Every structure is written in C-alpha cells, then in structure tokens.
Amino acid sequence: MDDWPRDDREISAFARFGDRTGEDTPDGFPIRRDWAAGHSGIALLVSEHTPVRVPAFRNNTINIDQGCALGAELTAPRYPERELVSVPVRAVYFQPSMASRLHSHVHRTRPMG
C-alpha cells in the first residue's frame, strides 16, 4: 500500500455516484445500480446520498436520504425498533440543479448483474 492514499478519478466518482450503469438521467445525473435489490445479509444497511421521497425498508436496507439540504425532511432510523423519525428542516440550504432529481428522478436505479 505504498501508493496510499490514491488520487484516482475512478475511485472519486465511485465514492460520489456509486456503482453506475453508464447511463444518465435526462438531467445528466448518473443512474446507479440497485445494489439493495440483491442484498441478503443479516445486517441492516442504512444508506444515503441518493434522495428518495419516502424511505422504505427493503431487503434489510433503507435509504434515509430525503434531501434535507434541499428543503425536505431529515430522517433517522431507530434501531432495533426499525422505526423512522423525521423532522422538518428550517430552511433550504442548497439549491443545485439536482433539486429536479429529487422530484422527478427519485431513486432511479437498475438491477445489478
């Protein structure tokens, strides 16, 4: 590991955009593979970074990102109860072109494989 840490565009893109299909939404955002569809582990995986309108438990995973920086709710899971707690945000803190993604291309993914 003598080359650690690496400054690699591919690693940076994967960290920001996840496992991409190579396709983009009409707004130019990458479409990610739906890794949660194939999750079969016993550990609950909590993810974020892809805004969804309504968080939902699926295959022992949950995406809690509702885009709070864009003005939506901030959501947290309660474990082991598997309940969600959401609070409204006080303000819109960030207004990128990504806001349209929150409303029109929510959680658009493709199956892995």
N, C-alpha and C positions, 0 to 999 in steps of 0.2 A: 504494500500500500504506500509505496514511496511517492506516488503521484496524487496522494490525497491532500487537501480537497481538490476535486476536479472542477474546472470551469468549462462545462460542456453544455452546449445549446440543447442537445437532445435530452439530457437529464433535467435541465431547467424547464423545458417545455413539458416533460412528463410530470414534474412536480406541480406545475401550474394548471395543466389541462388534462392530466390523467392519460389513460390508455385510449388514444384517439383512433377513429375509424379511417381517417384520411379525408373524410367529408366535412363540409362546413354547413352551418345553418344559413338561411338567406341573409342573416345579419353579419355573416362572416365569422361566427364563433365555431370552434371545433366541436364535432359530435363525438361524444365519449362512448366507449363500450360499456354495456350494462353489467359490470362485474358482480353486482349484488344478485342478479338473477341466478347465478351459478354458485352462490355461497352456501355451503352446507356445514360450516363449522359450528361448534357449540358456543363459542364466544360471541357475545353481542358486539357487532361492529358499528360504531357511531361515526358517520362521515358528514362532511360539509364541503363547501366550495363550489357546489352546483345548486343554485337556488331552485327550490320546489315550492309550489303553492301550499301544499298540505303534507307535512311529514307523515310517513306511514311505515310501520314495521313490516319488513319483507325479508324472508329467509334469514332471520336473525340479524338483520341490518336495519339501520334507519339513517336517513339523511335529514339532519335537523336545520339545514340552511334555508331560511325563508327570505333571505335578502334584507336583513335588518339595516344594513348600512344604506340600502336603497329606500328605506321607509317602511318595510314590512316588520313583522314581529320578530323578537328574539326568542328562540325556543331552546329548551334544555330537557334532556331525558332524566327521569328519576329512576334509579336502579336500586334494588331489584324489582321495584313495583311495575316497571315498564309503562310509566305514565309520562306524559309530556306537560311541561309547564311553559307557557308563553306569556310574554309581556309586550305591550306596545312600545315602540321607540318614541323618543321625544322629538326627533327631527330627522329629516333626510340628510345624511352626512356625505353621500357620494352619489353623483348623477352621471355615470358614464353611459355610453351608448348601449352598455349591457342591460340597462333597465328594460329595454324592449324584450330582451331574452327572458326576463323574469315573468313577463306577462304572456308572451306568445310562443316561446320555445322551451317551456319548463321541462326539465329532466328528459330531454330528447336523447335517447341512447339507443345503441344497437346491441344485440346479444353478442357475447364473447364466443369466439371459436372460429 
